[in-house]
Amino acid sequence: MHDIIEQLQELSEAVPIPLELPTFEQIVVVEEEILMPLPSELKEYLLYASDVIYGTIEPVTASDPYSHTYLSEVTAYAWSIGMSREYVAICQKGNSFYCIDQEGQVMLWSEDDPESETWESFWQWAEEVWMQS
């Protein structure tokens, strides 16, 4: 995990208005908004690497409730179009979502093909999907 976080930080693009890492309190607010705890690897990502801007996909964030990547809003939208409430969205890609379950397994969900691809952990997904985008 630490190696992947370091790689992501090295790859991160410089932007005029950088993203901020959330506080622990902001993570708790997100959990209260979606009425479920976040898997531990997702919390680690949010606390230590959610300020990374890299590649063509944009994983969820938790520091700015007005952002188009705000975890609560992305997850609520995914639920509204049919994603099971046992999953939390980690990244929107059109009307498909990479999502994570409470055990930490990540999958690609879409209305047409639920559970098409899976990864054993958030960090495996970050390395194989996000860092390759």
Secondary structure, DSSP 8 states (H G I E B T S, - for coil): -HHHHHHHHHH----SS------HHHHHHHHHHHTS---HHHHHHHHHHTT---SS--B-BSS-TTSTTBHHHHHHHHHHTT--TT-EEEEEETTEEEEE-TT--EEEEESSSTT-EEESSHHHHIIIIITT-
